[in-house]
Amino acid sequence: IYIMLLQIFIPILLIVGLVGNLLSFYVFTRPNVKNLSTFRFLAYLSLVDLFYLLIGLPHIIINVFFSYDFRDYSNFVCSLHSFLTLFLSHVSSNLLAGVGIFRCVTITRLKPPSRQMIK
């Protein structure tokens, strides 16, 4: 049953992830928002997540459908795939944390208008 779930879930996850990240990148690089730093962070995040999907999920799909592990091809391919998978997942989580920290700093540094100026 585990293999059946992988055969159904992983291709759907790959398709939805590809479409979602491409759409997010398109939206976050539109001319009216691309100069805002938060949207730039989110555009980078969608690209990193897209690469993570393209590197990580095909390995699982090839394993499930063809019972072949391309990481057995050579130590270099195994090391490169492992490194890229781990590196991109860490970059993704660090970008997300960076967006949160940047937004927190931006919000706390903004001063609300004083009441005297409103009157």
C-alpha positions in Angstrom: 0.0 0.0 0.0 3.0 2.3 0.7 4.2 1.9 -2.9 0.7 2.6 -4.3 0.5 5.8 -2.3 3.9 6.9 -3.6 2.8 6.1 -7.2 -0.2 8.4 -6.8 1.0 11.1 -4.4 4.5 11.9 -5.7 3.5 12.7 -9.4 0.6 14.8 -8.1 3.0 16.6 -5.7 5.5 17.2 -8.5 2.9 18.7 -10.9 1.2 20.8 -8.3 4.6 22.0 -6.9 5.9 22.9 -10.4 2.8 24.8 -11.3 2.5 26.5 -7.9 6.2 27.6 -7.8 6.2 28.8 -11.4 3.0 30.8 -10.8 4.4 32.2 -7.5 7.7 33.2 -9.3 5.7 34.9 -12.0 3.5 36.8 -9.5 6.4 37.9 -7.3 8.4 39.2 -10.3 5.6 41.4 -11.7 6.8 45.0 -12.3 4.5 46.5 -9.6 6.0 44.3 -6.8 9.4 43.1 -7.9 11.2 46.0 -6.3 9.7 45.3 -2.9 12.3 43.3 -0.9 9.8 40.9 0.7 8.5 39.9 -2.7 12.0 39.4 -4.0 12.7 37.1 -1.0 9.5 35.1 -1.9 10.5 35.0 -5.6 13.9 33.5 -4.6 12.1 31.1 -2.3 9.8 29.9 -5.1 12.9 29.3 -7.3 14.7 27.3 -4.6 11.6 25.2 -3.9 11.2 24.6 -7.7 14.8 23.3 -7.9 14.3 21.2 -4.8 11.2 19.6 -6.4 13.1 19.0 -9.6 16.0 17.4 -7.9 14.3 15.4 -5.1 11.1 14.0 -6.5 12.4 12.5 -9.8 14.7 10.3 -7.6 11.6 8.9 -5.8 9.6 8.5 -9.0 12.4 6.6 -10.8 12.8 4.5 -7.6 9.1 3.7 -7.4 8.2 3.2 -11.0 11.4 1.6 -12.4 13.1 0.2 -9.3 16.3 2.0 -10.2 18.4 4.2 -8.0 20.6 6.5 -10.1 22.6 7.3 -7.0 24.1 3.8 -7.3 25.7 4.9 -10.6 28.7 6.5 -8.9 29.8 8.0 -5.7 30.0 11.4 -7.3 26.3 11.3 -8.5 25.2 10.0 -5.1 27.2 12.8 -3.3 26.0 15.5 -5.6 22.4 14.5 -5.4 22.5 14.2 -1.6 24.3 17.5 -1.3 21.9 19.4 -3.5 18.9 17.9 -1.8 20.1 18.9 1.7 21.5 22.2 0.5 18.3 23.3 -1.2 16.1 22.3 1.7 18.3 24.3 4.1 18.4 27.3 1.7 14.6 27.1 1.5 14.0 27.1 5.2 16.6 29.9 5.7 15.0 32.1 3.1 11.6 31.6 4.8 13.2 32.5 8.2 14.8 35.5 6.5 11.4 36.7 5.3 10.0 36.4 8.8 12.9 38.3 10.4 12.9 41.0 7.7 9.2 41.5 8.1 9.5 41.7 11.9 12.4 44.2 11.7 10.5 46.3 9.1 7.3 46.4 11.2 9.0 47.2 14.4 11.1 50.0 12.9 8.1 51.8 11.4 6.8 54.4 13.7 3.0 55.1 13.6 2.1 58.7 13.0 1.7 60.7 16.2 -1.7 61.9 17.3 -0.7 65.5 17.2 0.1 65.3 13.5 -3.4 63.8 12.8 -5.3 66.7 14.5 
